[in-house]
Each structure stands twice: as C-alpha cells, then as structure tokens.
Amino acid sequence: MSRIIFEVFAVVCLLKTTFACMCMPAHSQTHLCGKNVYASLVKVRSMEYVYLAEKPKYKLTDTNDVSKNDDFKEKSEISSGLMGNVKKSLKKPEMERVEVVVKDLDNLSDKHLVASHIRYRVKVYETYKGLKPEETQGKKMYIYTAPDEGMCGIKLNTKEMYLLIGDIDGDRLNIGLCDRVIRWNNLDSKQKRVIRRNMRNAKQTCASSCEIQTCTWSICGKPDKDSCMWTSEMEMTSLKLNIHPANYACTREPGKQDAKCTWNNALTNTKRRRRRRRHHSTSRAESQLREIVHLLP
C-alpha cells in the first residue's frame, strides 16, 4: 500500500514539474492590448541571476530611539497564554525591494539562497506601449523572468535584439513564455517595417475594441463583426513560411467605429501593389503570403 502511495506521489510531482507553465495560445495583438503591458524593441546586454528580497527603507542603529520613531510604535499586550508572557509587537516598517546578485549559482554554499529571477540588462531602442522614451534614455533598464521554463521563464541571448511584449509589475518589467518574444534578427526588412508600423499604431488598434478569437480546433465558427478569428492552421502556416503573426492586425476601417473588424496586412498589400505596378509575374513570396491570406475568415 505504501508503495502505491509513493508511486502516486511521484507521478503527481512529475506532472507538477512538467506542466507547471501552461498558457493558452494567443495572437500578439491580444497581448499588446492587455492591461499593465509594455512593448519595446530591445537589445540584450547581459544576464545574471538575482534573488529578490525586502528590507526596511532605513537602517536602524543603536543611537535610534525606537520609542520616538513613528514607524516603530511600541505596544504592550498582556497575553493570557500558558506562559503568561508580555508580548511586545512593533508596527511593521515600510519595506523596499532589494536585489542580491547570485554570482556563482552552481557552487553556492548557502543552499537556502536561490535565484528567484533572471535579470536581463537591455538597451531600449524603441518603445511602443507602457514606457515613455524619457524613462529609458540614458538609464539602465532591466527585464526579469523566472529562472527556468517550468516557472514560465524564458531564455534570451545576449547581443541579440528582441521585440518584447510583457507585463509591468510595479516598477519592474517582466517577460515569460506566455508573453510575446519576437527575435528581431529572424525577420526580413519588410516584416520589420510592417510590425513596427503595427506597434506604433497600437493605441489606435486597441481603441478599435476588436477582439481576436483564437481557435485551436479543426472546425471554427465565423467571428462576429467585433472580432477576428485566428486559427491553429493560420498559426502553423505562418510559422512554416516564417511570416510572424504580428504582421497581421485586426482593426476597423478608420473613422468608422461601427465597421466590421477585419484583418489588415500591409505586408501583403504592399507586395500586391508592387506586382501591379511593375507587371511582374507572381513571385514565390506572394504565393506564400496568399497561403495565409486565404485562411483569414
């Protein structure tokens, strides 16, 4: 009986470790239009493990008079417990968050001190939402993630550029597996231009109140006028053709708030205009783009 209990416990622990990070697939626009979100084009400078802790905002020394300190007001309470002791409780001081850099994680002698986060120092080249340009210029910027993938942490390569869409927690920028991480160097110049345009128009796109419905089934219904459908087939086709989903934005016709929400892809439109203007035959890139376009509901 004990062996069965042990085996069940081992399976539960394994499942907990394996499926600790689970999130529903979503389009980049869904992340972009969420609350407490930032979107920035950054280059990773360095990476280090850190342990986040809290400490009082000021240091209490021997010369401090605790009884005169507003943050430490001493109260005496007579306890009716078994020992009948006098309990003295202090008002909890205002705390601030500090970061301890873990330099040698593998050979760490104090095993209770573990890295709670990975901290990436980044240079912000462009910010589209959540941050103001003056908040990033000439300042050290850090982005945090969990230390392993089981906790939704994500690995970023140093000296590489990324377009990150993550969440803001107080004064801290976070990124994870459930957020959007676009490897900038993997995109061609046309995709970079289109995605930059979509990011710069994020305010207008989110104001259109168009919702993106993600369908992972083989058969998906038709979306209503206030939404667009993004299917697993469209996702797989875009990945196969190396065309990032962020090229597509679900918007309404400008100036018409009651208009139907439709997919807008400037990358496809640009190629089609160029084809008509130059009277060239259909190129391989155009054929690939239409493989996704014909899937758009």
Sequence and secondary structure as in RCSB ss.txt:
>XXXX:A:sequence
MSRIIFEVFAVVCLLKTTFACMCMPAHSQTHLCGKNVYASLVKVRSMEYVYLAEKPKYKLTDTNDVSKNDDFKEK
SEISSGLMGNVKKSLKKPEMERVEVVVKDLDNLSDKHLVASHIRYRVKVYETYKGLKPEETQGKKMYIYTAPDEG
MCGIKLNTKEMYLLIGDIDGDRLNIGLCDRVIRWNNLDSKQKRVIRRNMRNAKQTCASSCEIQTCTWSICGKPDK
DSCMWTSEMEMTSLKLNIHPANYACTREPGKQDAKCTWNNALTNTKRRRRRRRHHSTSRAESQLREIVHLLP
>XXXX:A:secstr
 HHHHHHHHHHHHHHHHHTSS      HHHHHTSSSEEEEEEEEEEEEEEEEEEEESS   TT  GGG TTS EE
EEE  SSS  EEEEE    EEEEEEEES STT S TT    EEEEEEEEEEEEESS HHHHTTS EEEEE SSGG
GT     TT EEEEEEEEETTEEE  TTSEEEEGGGS HHHHHHHHHHHHTHHHHHHTT EEEEE SSS     T
TEEEEEHHHHHHHHHTT  GGG EEE  TT TTS  EEE HHHHHHHHHHHHHT    HHHHHHHHHHTT  
